[in-house]
Amino acid sequence: MILYKEASVRERKKRYFDQNSTQSEQNSFTIPGLILTAVICGLMLIAFSSTSPAQTNGEWPAFHGTDRTNKSAETGLLKTWPAEGPKLEWTASGLGVGYSSISIADGMIFTAGESGAQSTIFAYDLDGKLLWQTDNGVSYTTELSWAKTYTGSRATPTYDKGVIYHLAESGRLAAIEAKTGKELWSKELRQEYDAELPMYGYAESVLIDGDRLYCNPVGKKAFMVCLDKSDGSLIWANTDIQGSEGYSSGIIAEFGGFRQIINYSGFGIYGIDSKTGRLLWTQEIKSKHSLNSTDAIYHDGYVLASTGYGAGTMLIKLTASNGNISPEVVWKNELMDNHHGGVILHEGHVYGAGHEARGWFCLDFMTGKEVWKARGKGSLTFADNKLYILEEKGGVRLVEATPVSFKERGSFETPEGGKGMYWAHPVVCGGRLYVRHTDKLFAYNIKGN
């Protein structure tokens, strides 16, 4: 079922709905309920429409960048690192506990952490000086023995046109003025959409597309919602997606005449029409713990999904016919079952770490064939034809993004920022490599000579 709520201003409705569709057509649109029979820290590969800006130097405004490919446009970076690693330019402290990565825009760096009992958004200048911090609801806590050590922030703040949007781990969604830290509006998603707190807290970095904001309350009144980013008012709510939180972030893909939001629930992956909220397709993914935390990859009519706990990786081919989209699994294997460190597509090959299939992998995108494997596990990002690998125990490695072999061009050990794994995804932007470990953010100079 798709639910619509009347906007407070008539012009808002006109702005969001297609001029060729009547309001009665929008409100009468329903689809049969589809059941998917089958989680911590988003990737859009190539197929954005012209309304989505390309990644630019000096900007990284959202989780995995402007287009969510996790590929930086930076060039002229160090080809190899000295034995001691690149120069550490500065360290910012006081971020508290958490796994939020960073976003960068308008000369500022944004992240989130746990400050006392609050989930807190932080803004720094490019020299690591704190500009402001603003609380966004209570922090995530749990009595579950296996999750007690994994508390703290999850989502990365999303920047768009002078505003920061952040979904706290407790379910509070807020829009914050980027220059000042002033709250513009907020929503308690759990109360508004009758949702339980996910087992590991909310982890989604919200998606902004034009005037719309997309996120997953995972409640009885809405699994996924589309909101007006200016005030948080509801545009549509989808209740046809079934299952628990997947803990991933959405991507956008143009296919079959639809601008889709592709994301996961705990039981599988799905595509939603971004305009109407219609559920277009679903594909079951069987995971031992119903955790699908790695953002999907879309490329040229294909969707790659990788999931930890032994579920593995699959490539899905989308087919459009008569206004509908159907998925077909092209290949599936247990290689590179990515936990939550992310996967990257580059020139026909996919790079990422396995969970139970321990190690760093390079797979052929179209066949799933293993090209090479190396020891390790963690998260990664891409820039200047290199993979920047952050091992979950703290080591950083520079690796050629090539299917020829695992070619390492440097490594170093980061300082500790607190207890726990190094799970915040690294970022390359403005000639720097940013690495966060709980309470601290480290900025390394990686510009070439």
Stockholm file with secondary structure:
# STOCKHOLM 1.0

chainA/1-449         MILYKEASVRERKKRYFDQNSTQSEQNSFTIPGLILTAVICGLMLIAFSSTSPAQTNGEWPAFHGTDRTNKSAETGLLKTWPAEGPKLEWTASGLGVGYSSISIADGMIFTAGESGAQSTIFAYDLDGKLLWQTDNGVSYTTELSWAKTYTGSRATPTYDKGVIYHLAESGRLAAIEAKTGKELWSKELRQEYDAELPMYGYAESVLIDGDRLYCNPVGKKAFMVCLDKSDGSLIWANTDIQGSEGYSSGIIAEFGGFRQIINYSGFGIYGIDSKTGRLLWTQEIKSKHSLNSTDAIYHDGYVLASTGYGAGTMLIKLTASNGNISPEVVWKNELMDNHHGGVILHEGHVYGAGHEARGWFCLDFMTGKEVWKARGKGSLTFADNKLYILEEKGGVRLVEATPVSFKERGSFETPEGGKGMYWAHPVVCGGRLYVRHTDKLFAYNIKGN
#=GR chainA/1-449 SS CEEECCCSSHHHHHHHSCTTSCHHHHHHCCCCCCCCCCCCCCCCCSCCCTTSCCCCTTCBCSTTCTTSSCBCCCCSBCSSCCTTCSEEEEEEECCCBBCCCCEEETTEEEEEEEETTEEEEEEEETTSCEEEEEEEEECCCCCCTTTGGGCSBCCCCEEETTEEEEECTTSEEEEEETTTCCEEEEEEHHHHTTBCCCTTCCCCCCEEETTEEEECCCBSSCSEEEEETTTCCEEEEECCCCSSBCCCCCEEEEETTEEEEEEEBSSEEEEEETTTCCEEEEEECCCTTCCCCSCCEEETTEEEEEETTTTEEEEEEEEEETTEEEEEEEEEESTTCCCSSCEEEETTEEEEEETTTTEEEEEETTTCCEEEEESCCEEEEEETTEEEEEETTSEEEEEECCSSCCCEEEEEECCCCSSSCCCSCCEEETTEEEEEETTEEEEEECBCC
#=GC SS_cons         CEEECCCSSHHHHHHHSCTTSCHHHHHHCCCCCCCCCCCCCCCCCSCCCTTSCCCCTTCBCSTTCTTSSCBCCCCSBCSSCCTTCSEEEEEEECCCBBCCCCEEETTEEEEEEEETTEEEEEEEETTSCEEEEEEEEECCCCCCTTTGGGCSBCCCCEEETTEEEEECTTSEEEEEETTTCCEEEEEEHHHHTTBCCCTTCCCCCCEEETTEEEECCCBSSCSEEEEETTTCCEEEEECCCCSSBCCCCCEEEEETTEEEEEEEBSSEEEEEETTTCCEEEEEECCCTTCCCCSCCEEETTEEEEEETTTTEEEEEEEEEETTEEEEEEEEEESTTCCCSSCEEEETTEEEEEETTTTEEEEEETTTCCEEEEESCCEEEEEETTEEEEEETTSEEEEEECCSSCCCEEEEEECCCCSSSCCCSCCEEETTEEEEEETTEEEEEECBCC
//
